[in-house]
């Protein structure tokens, strides 16, 4: 676009003549009546705001397939970390009830389903391994 001076956008025809509006067409503002008193307003409640915030939080919590996958992998990683810590505690002969409770909590966390059958299989194996270790530790605690 070529700029040819500072005269502005270009020439306009100026203001046009007012056209009469057709009856019932266009925009009109009703004239206020002098006889009416102050208008009554209803107070707005914060319920609609709270429910919309709750809806947003619920939407964020659901997440998509990638979010569910990320959470499932993170949960599996926590379980594996607890199992590794327990293995180290067994080797150091310092396994306590707090270790079993950590494993119970890690397994008890809700598992979100993923769309990947391979990942689901690995997650099942991790949970099975954790359940077996819990059962062995509980059995040993009962025997002692």
C-alpha positions in Angstrom: 0.0 0.0 0.0 1.4 3.4 -1.0 1.2 6.3 1.5 0.8 9.5 -0.3 0.6 12.1 2.4 -0.9 13.0 5.7 -4.4 13.8 4.5 -6.0 10.8 6.4 -7.9 7.8 5.1 -9.3 9.5 2.0 -12.2 11.7 1.2 -15.6 10.9 2.6 -18.9 12.3 1.5 -19.5 13.8 4.9 -22.5 13.1 7.1 -25.4 11.9 5.1 -29.0 13.0 5.4 -31.0 11.3 8.1 -33.3 8.6 6.7 -36.7 8.1 8.2 -37.0 4.8 10.0 -39.7 2.4 8.9 -42.3 1.6 11.6 -41.2 -1.3 13.7 -37.8 -1.6 12.1 -34.4 -0.7 13.5 -33.3 0.1 17.0 -35.2 2.4 19.4 -34.9 3.2 23.0 -38.1 3.5 25.0 -38.6 6.8 26.7 -38.6 6.6 30.5 -41.9 7.2 32.1 -41.9 10.0 34.7 -44.5 8.2 36.8 -42.6 5.1 37.5 -40.6 4.9 40.8 -37.1 3.5 41.2 -36.7 0.2 39.4 -36.3 -2.8 41.6 -33.3 -5.0 41.0 -32.8 -8.4 42.2 -29.4 -9.2 43.8 -27.2 -11.5 41.9 -26.0 -14.6 43.8 -22.6 -16.1 43.8 -24.0 -19.5 43.1 -23.6 -19.2 39.3 -20.0 -18.2 39.8 -19.3 -21.0 42.1 -20.9 -23.6 39.8 -18.9 -22.3 36.8 -15.7 -22.6 38.8 -16.6 -26.1 39.9 -17.3 -27.0 36.3 -13.9 -25.6 35.2 -12.1 -27.6 37.9 -14.0 -30.7 36.9 -13.0 -30.3 33.3 -9.4 -29.8 34.3 -9.5 -32.9 36.5 -10.8 -35.1 33.7 -8.1 -34.4 31.2 -7.6 -36.0 27.9 -6.0 -39.3 26.9 -2.5 -37.9 27.2 -3.2 -36.5 30.7 -4.6 -39.9 31.8 -1.5 -41.6 30.3 0.8 -39.2 32.1 -0.9 -39.7 35.4 -0.9 -43.5 35.1 2.8 -43.6 34.3 3.5 -41.2 37.2 1.5 -43.5 39.5 3.4 -46.6 38.3 6.7 -44.7 38.9 5.7 -43.9 42.5 4.8 -47.6 43.1 8.1 -48.7 41.6 10.0 -46.1 43.8 8.3 -47.4 46.9 9.1 -51.0 46.0 12.7 -50.0 45.4 12.9 -48.3 48.8 11.4 -51.4 50.4 14.0 -53.6 48.7 16.8 -51.4 50.0 15.3 -51.4 53.5 15.1 -55.2 53.4 18.7 -55.4 52.4 19.6 -53.0 55.2 17.4 -54.9 57.6 15.4 -51.9 58.5 11.9 -52.5 57.0 9.2 -51.0 59.1 5.4 -50.6 59.1 5.7 -47.2 57.6 7.2 -48.8 54.4 4.2 -51.1 54.1 1.8 -48.2 54.6 3.6 -46.2 51.9 3.1 -49.1 49.5 -0.5 -49.5 50.4 -1.2 -45.8 49.8 0.6 -45.9 46.4 -1.4 -48.9 45.3 -4.6 -47.5 46.7 -4.4 -44.4 44.5 -7.0 -44.3 41.8 -5.8 -45.7 38.5 -7.0 -43.9 35.4 -7.5 -46.1 32.3 -5.5 -45.4 29.2 -6.1 -46.3 25.6 -2.8 -48.1 25.3 -3.1 -51.9 25.8 0.6 -52.3 26.2 0.8 -49.6 28.9 -2.2 -51.2 30.6 -0.4 -54.5 30.7 2.7 -53.0 32.3 0.6 -51.2 34.9 -1.2 -54.4 35.7 2.1 -56.2 36.3 3.4 -53.4 38.5 0.2 -53.5 40.6 0.4 -57.3 40.8 4.0 -57.1 42.0 3.1 -54.6 44.6 0.1 -56.7 45.8 2.4 -59.8 46.1 5.0 -57.8 48.1 2.3 -56.5 50.4 0.9 -60.0 50.9 4.3 -61.4 51.7 5.1 -58.7 54.2 1.7 -59.1 55.9 2.2 -62.8 56.1 5.6 -62.3 57.6 4.2 -59.8 60.2 1.5 -62.3 61.2 4.1 -65.1 61.6 6.3 -63.0 63.8 
